[in-house]
Amino acid sequence: MTAGTLFLVGTPIGNLEDMTLRAIRVLGEVDAIAAEDTRRTRALCAHFGIHKRIISYHEYNKDSSGERIMGMLAAGKSVAVVSDAGMPGLSDPGRELVSQCLDRGLRVTPVPGPTAAITALVSSGLCDKGFVFEGFLPRARARRLEVLRRLAGDPRPAVIYESPRRVRRTLEEVAETLGPRVVAIARELTKIHEEIIRAPALDAAAALGPSPLGEFVIVVSGAAGDAVPEEGANSGGGLGDTACGRDVARVRGVARADLAGSVKRLEDSGVSRMEAIKAVAKESGMTKRALYAELERLKKDLKKDLG
């Protein structure tokens, strides 16, 4: 007897119009659907006129239910796995089932669909080359901070899933461990109240208000990707009509001493000079290189005044 197929079916993360034609067909053809939340999946199937046997497969019954599903596959049945929303196998027990099936030589076929992590990432404007997917952070504070500290030197943005009850705390811990990193918070993606906030972590936390609602994805910017010149390096002379000069012109109302003071205050709080320059540059609308050149000019001017 030929073994059946385990289908990993992506389902909408909010807007039902994101359901693919292939996903509808596959869910209608399999022998059973393994769902993380059976009530939610029944509602989804009812919307698309799909009438199939739905079995429960979640974190707390994954061992017994997983064996049951693999038994069905071995007997020639086909089973579709769906998560609460999005692609199964990222932040749900589907990953373990996939691994077990592959170890037993059972066929696994993905049916691509919406994914909250990628949707938030491309909406953040923070991804250049690659990213780190962390999913839900550990519940224990010490382990959360350990995960966040590992990101300190990584130039890639990190994607984190969070609940409304813990999102403010997580943003505060991002600021605590990584300094004034810019984050993009994607709330209720593809839904009516979709919102994307991009700001330094603490500012983003404040913008959420005291009782945030909805499903959240946090994209944390990576460590500075382009190095700031070493102190004393040639910054190209005067600013003139260079790109740096145009950046400084946009913030003529900000005194150089204020910029330097902002950088120093961040450094005094334990933030590295590179991260401090990056944060102040973003806040003032300058590039890091332009801000560094302006700080160097201020340093030279002070030396002339003292000399």
Secondary structure as UniProt FT lines:
FT   STRAND          5..9
FT   HELIX           16..18
FT   HELIX           21..29
FT   STRAND          32..35
FT   HELIX           38..47
FT   TURN            48..49
FT   STRAND          53..56
FT   TURN            59..61
FT   HELIX           62..74
FT   TURN            75..76
FT   STRAND          79..82
FT   TURN            88..89
FT   HELIX           94..103
FT   TURN            104..105
FT   STRAND          107..111
FT   HELIX           116..124
FT   STRAND          132..136
FT   HELIX           141..150
FT   TURN            151..153
FT   STRAND          158..162
FT   TURN            164..166
FT   HELIX           167..178
FT   STRAND          182..187
FT   TURN            189..190
FT   TURN            192..193
FT   STRAND          195..200
FT   HELIX           201..207
FT   STRAND          216..220
FT   TURN            231..232
FT   TURN            240..241
FT   HELIX           243..249
FT   TURN            250..253
FT   HELIX           256..268
FT   TURN            269..270
FT   HELIX           273..284
FT   HELIX           288..306
//
